[in-house]
Amino acid sequence: VQLQASGGGSVQAGGSLRLSCAASGRSFSIYGMAWFRRAPGKERELVAAINWNGSEKYYVDLVKGRFTISRDNAKNTIYLQMNSLRPEDTAAYYCAAVRRLQLSTRHDEYDYWGQGTQVTVSS
């Protein structure tokens, strides 16, 4: 599976962005997926995760109520809608896939990673 993330950019605080992650391969619909991010000088952190059919979702507390993860298995794509962006959301965002139906909150369980897409939020 190859993952291609896109949609990053520069916005002012309070703005919105939608990230997309397109996956190759026929097994996408049975993989759990997630978005992680890494800010300069900080550890990689999980932002949101979703199970194979979108019925279960997980969000880190910092983004609850502002970010929404979703997936379209017909298009082999997951999304991260980010609203009310804050300067502390500035980071490189990565999508990842785990070879199981359920979502995972552990980065070491993810089998495939996309390249990062940069999100910069100015105050």
Secondary structure by P-SEA (a helix, b strand, c coil): cbbbbcbbbbbcccbbbbbbbbbcccccccbbbbbbbbcccccccccccccccccbbbbcccccccbbbbbcccccbbbbbbcccccccccbbbbbccccccccccccccccccbbbbbbbcc
